[in-house]
Amino acid sequence: MNHSGLIPRAIPLGLALAAFALSAPVAAGEGGNLAGLPACSSQGNPGACRLPIVNGDFTADPYTGWERDGTVSHADGAAMLTPGSSIRQAVAINTLGDPAEAGYAVQLRVLGESDDGEVELRLALSDDQGGHAVPLASTRATVRRHAWTTVDLSGAGVPFAAPAHVLVSVANLGPSTRVQLDDVHVVESVDAF
């Protein structure tokens, strides 16, 4: 869902997640949990599948696979973003489909360390370095002190030269709390859009 009004092609989240759930099997008990979808394959994928994000669970050093701006550290198996810092990754689209004929979604969890706060989540198509980004959707979400919150965002694809990547960006808008980030999943669906 696009709360900022800047990107008109954003898809209503409920519709997108419902379409994702209907387009591919989700493991029992996971409901709208995108982690339950099968991994994408270069052989083609009916329905929805997870794209190959690197270190989306932050079990490795938080910098593996991620580009950071500002102070980003590692705590309790999660990335820790200080106020004003951000982290991003260009995730390869390893499927045979045309990005303009697919939809993309990202799901992640955030937690405020000492206070409530706010994060901004952006979804775009880009090259492998995150350049030439074409925005798909963005949203801001409240981060709760000592409580994990799931944030979802989806958007319809647009024409983009191969090899296309899905650029996922998360920024801690502060103002005062550090934010833990974990369990990042990126999905492509040709049936949902």
N, C-alpha and C positions, 0 to 999 in steps of 0.2 A: 504494500500500500504506500502510496506516495503522499506523505504528509506535507512536504514542502511546496507542492504545486509546481515544481520546476520541470518535472518529467512526465508528460501527459500519457506515455505509453505504459505506465505501470498497471499491472493486473490486480484486481482486488484479491487480497491474500486468501480469504476463505475459499473463493472460487478456484484459485490456483492450487491450493493444497488439496482441495477435494478432487480436482482433476488429476493431480499427481497420484492420490490414493487410489483412484479408479483406474488409472492407466497402467499400473504395475503393482504386483503384490507387495504388501508391507507385512513384515513379520508380526505374528500374533501379539496383541497387547501393546503395540507401538503406535497405533493410530496415525497421527500426522508426523511421526518421527521419520525424517528423511534418511536417517542412518540405516533404516530397515530395507531400503531399496537396493537392488543389485548394482554392482559396479558396472560402469559403461565399458563397452567393448568396441574396438575398431571394426568389428565384423557387422556392426549395425545393432540397434537396440529398439525393440518394440516397447512403447510406453516410456516410462521414466527410469532414469538410472543415475547413479552417483558418479560425478566426475572425479578425476584423481588428484584431489587436493593433497599437498605435501604437509605433513605434520599438523593436521587439523585438530588433533587431540593434544598437541603440545607435550607429548611424552618425551620428545627429544628436546634439545636446546631450543628455546622459543624462536631463535633466529633462523633455524633450518627451514628453508622454503619461503620465508616471509621477509619482506622489505619493511623497515621500520623508520619512523620519523619521530624524534623525541626519545624519551626514556622508556624502554620496554624491557622488562626483566622476566624471570621465571619464578613462579611460586606455586607450590602444591600441585604440580602437573598442569598448570595453566599459564598463559601469558599474562603479565601484569602491566597495564598501561597507566602511566601517570597522567594527570590532567594536561590536556593539550597534545598528547602523543597519539600516534596512529600506527596501524599495521596494515599491510596489504599483500595480496598474492594474486598473480595472473595464473589461473588454473587452465591447463590445456583442455581443449575440447577434442577428445580423442575418438570422436564418432564420425560416421560418414555423412551426417546430415548437414544441411545448410543452416547456419545460425539464424537466418531470417525466418525459417520455418519451424523454429523451436522456441521453447520458453525455458527460462532459467530461474532457479530459486536457491537461496542460501538460508541456512538455519544455524544458529549458534546460541551459546549460553553466556550470560554475563552476570557478574556479582560485584556489588560495591563493597570495598574493604572497610571503610570507616563511616560512610554516610551514603545517602542516596545520591545519584548522579544521572548523567545522560550520555548516551553513545549515539553516534551517527553511523549507519550502515549504508554502504553504496554498492551497487551492482552495475557493471558495465561490460562491454566487449572491448578487447584490446589486443595488442600484439603480445609476444611472449615476455616483454620487458615492462608491460603495463602502459606502454605509449599508445598514442593515437586512440585514446579511450573514447567510446561512444556510450554515454550514460543510458542505462535501462530503467533504473529505479533507485530511490533512496528513501530512507525513513530515519526518524529519531525515536529512541526508546528510553524509557526511564529504567535506571539501574537501581535495584533495591539493596540496601545495606544488609549484608550477611544472608542474602536470599538469592539463589540462582533464578534467573529469568530467561526464558527462551525467546529469542527474537527471530522472526521469519520475514523474508522479503522475496518477492518474485517480480519478474518482468518479461515481456515478450521480446524475443530476439529481433535483430535488424540485420540488413545486409552488411557483411563485413568480410574483407579479404582473408583468405586462408594463409597461414594457419591462425585461426581465431582462438582467443582465450577469454575466459570469464574473469574479470577483475573484481575481486572482493576487497573492500576497504572498510576498516572499522576505526573510528576515532573516539577517544574519550573527550567529551566536551566539558567535563568537569562539573562544577568548578573546583571542588576540593578533594574528592576521593580518588584513590587508585581503583581501577577496574580490572577484575580478573576476566579473562576471555578463554573459552574452552569449547570443545565439541563442534567444530565448524564443518559443515557438510554443504556441498554444492551439487545441484541436480540439474540435469537437462531432461526435457520432456518434449517429444514431438506430438503427443496426443493432447496435452493439456492446453495448447494455445491454438 
